[in-house]
Amino acid sequence: MPVEVRHEFRGKRGSPALVFTGSLGTDLTMWAPQADLLKPRFCTLRYDIRGHGSSPVPPGPYSMDDLGSDLVALLDRLGIERASLCGLSIGGMISMWVAAHAPERVDRLVLCCTSARLGPRESWIERAATVRAEGVGAIADTVLGRWFTAAFAAAHPDVIERMRGILSSTDREGYAGCCEAIADMDLRGAITSISAPTLVIAGAEDPSTPPEHGRLIAGLIPGARFEVISPAAHLATIERPDLTTAMILRFLTEP
């Protein structure tokens, strides 16, 4: 059953719609650099996935069907018949699910630092159990070490502390439920049917979803384009906002 997720919809009605879906352990604010720069050209829609930010926290486990259906239901509530989707990490997984299961709703697709199958399953189940028992703060140092390169973290302690606060405040049940959705996800078969023009972006130094994951996705989606950004770890859109935003804009506006 879809939940009514918290969202922020800005821009001139009639402009093309662009939906941003974020990473596990973040909220819609992670897309501020992109939304601010792309707002003049698009109606930008940012939202908190279930269990995150100010969205409802139903009991887990969740599935990718649940998370994808939440996004489709949000488009329905806002009267958006068709949109381009931009997702990072679990947000990319959700975006792929929608593009595969509701292709008529998707114009173009941007997939950042994500994977079609992210095992091993046991590690996600273990992470969910740890978070339920101890809270998301118990894994914050490990996660932050994967989100950003060491050089960026040293140069931008303010960003690291802001993202630590968002991560650590994520509801433990919401985070764990999404871990379980990733544990059971395998989109490798479904994405071969995606017809939307697709750009896949990977961070060269991303230890969570290394470039080979993006290369696999681009190989499975007909006609997909693949780009690698360096230096950048998992949250490449925060670490390299100017470069990633320019890349996204160029792809979404080209003929």
N, C-alpha and C positions, 0 to 999 in steps of 0.2 A: 504494500500500500504506500503510494508516494506521500512524502511529508512536504509541508509548505516551508521551503527554505528561506532564510533571510537573504535579501538581494538588494542591489542598488542599480537602477536603470537610468542612465543619463544620456542626453544627446537630443538632437532634433528629430522629432517623429518624421518618418519617411526616409531617413537615412538608413543604409544597410545596418543590420544588427550584428554585433560581435559579442560573443559570450566567452568570458574568462572563467575557467575552473581550476582551482588551486591544488596545491600539494597536501599530502597528509600532514596534519599538525600545524596548518596555517589557517588564515581566514582571508576574506576578500581583499583586505588591505595589501596583500602581497602584490597585487596587480596595479597598484597606484601609478607607477611610472608609465606603464603601457596605457592604462585607461585615460590618463591626463593628456598624453600626446596623441592618442587616436580618436579622442572624443570629437574633434572637429569634423572627422570624416565618417564616423560611425555612431550609432546608438550603442553604447557600451553597457553590457550587463555583467556585473560581478555578483557572485553569491557564495555563501558559506555552505559547503556540502554538509549533509546530515551528520550530526554529532560534533560539529565544529562551529567555532565562533558563536553567533547568536541563533543558529538554526536548532530545531528540535533534536532531542537525543533519544530516539526510540531504543529499546533494548536490542543488543546485538545477538547473534552475528548478523552482519549485513552481507548482501551479495552485490555483484556488479549490476545485476538486473535492478536491484533496489536503487542504487545510486544513479544509474542511467535513467530510470523512470522518474526520479525526482527532477532531473533536468528537463525532460520532455514535458512533465506536468507544469513546470515553471514557465516554459515557452507557451504552453496552452493558456495559463492564467493571464499572461501579459499580451496575448493575442499576436505572438510572433510566429508566423507561419514558417519562416525560413531564416536561418542565421548562419554565419561563419562561427566555428568553434575553435577556441585556443585553450589548450589544457596542458598542465605540467604535472608530471608524475602520476598520481592517482587521477588527477584532473585530465591527463591525456588518455588514461584508460577509460574514463567515463565518456570522453569525447569520441573515442573509437567505438565504444558500445553504441552510442546514439547514431553515429554515421553508418554503422552496420545494420542496426535494427530499425532506424527511422530515417532512411536515406533522403526521403523527400523533404526533411526538415533542415538539411545541411547544405550550405552553399560551398564554402571552402573549409579546410581543416588544417590547423597548425598543432603539431604534437611536439612538446618540449620535454626532453629528459624523462622519457617514459619507457614502458615495456609492454609487450603483448602477453608475456608470461614471466612472472618474477618469483622464482623459487629461491631456495627450497621451501616447501609448504611449512615444514616443521619450525623454521625460524620465525615465520609470521605468527604461528600459533603460540610459540614461546613468548614473543614480544607482546602479544595481546594479553597473555596471562600475567606477565610482569607489570604491565601498565594497569591492569585491573587491580592488582594487589598493592602496587606502590605509587601509582600515579604517573603521568607523563614526564614529570620532572626527573624521574629515576633514569630515563634514557636520554635526557636532553643533551648532555655533553657528546654522546656518541652521534646523535642525529645532527647536531650542529657541525660536527667534524666532517660530516658527509655533505652537508648543504653548501659549504663554501671552501674555497682553497685556503690554505694556511696563510698565504700572502694577503689575500683579501681580508681575512679575519683579523690579522695583525694591523692592517691599515684602517679598518672600519669597525672599531669596537662598539660604536653606537648602534650600528646595524645588527651586530651579533646579539647585543643585549635586548634590542627590540624584538628580534625574532625569537630569542630565548623566552621572553615573556609571553609571546603569542603561543609558542609551542607548549610551554609548561602549564598554561591556563586552559589548554584543550581538555574537554571532558574525557575522563578515563574510559568510560563506556563507549563514547563516540569514536575515540581513537582506536580502541581495541576492536570494535565492530568493523571498522574500515580495514584494519590489519587482516581480519578474517575474510573480507571480500577479496583482498589481494591474494591471500593464500590459495583460494579456490578458483582464481581467474585464469582462463586460458583463451585469449582472443585470436590466436594465430589462425584458426580456421575462418572465423567470422570476418576478419578484416580483408580477406581476399575479395570480398564482394563490394568493398567501399568504392563508390564512383566519384566522390567529391575530389577535386584537385587538392593535393595534400603536400604540406611541407613538414618534414621531420627535422628537428634541431636537437643536437646532442652536445653536452659539455665534455670536452676532451679529458678533463680531470674528474669526471663524475664517477665516484665509486659505487653509487647505488644503482644507476642505470647507465653503465658504460656505453660508449659509442656503438659497440656491436649490437646492443639492443635496438637502437634507433635504425641501424643499418638493416637489421632483420625486418623491422616494420616497413621501411621504405621498399624493401624487396618484395613484400607481400601485398602492398597496396598498389594497384596498377597506376603507373605514371608518377608515383610519389617522388619528391625531390628530397635529398638528404644533405644536411649541412652540419659541420662540426665547428664549435666555437672554442677557442683557447686564448687565455686561460679561463676556465669556468668549471665549477663543480655542479652539484645537483640543482641548485636554485639559480640557474644561469640567467634568468630574466631579472633577478635582483643584482647579481654580481656584475652582469654586463648589460644594463638596461638600455643604453643608447644603441648598442649594436643589435641586440635582439629585437628591439622595437622597430628599428629601421628595416630589419630583415622581414619582420611580420608585415609591416605596412607595404613594403615593396611586393610581397607575395599576394597580399589581399587585393591590391589595386591594379596589378598588371592585367592586360587583356587575357 
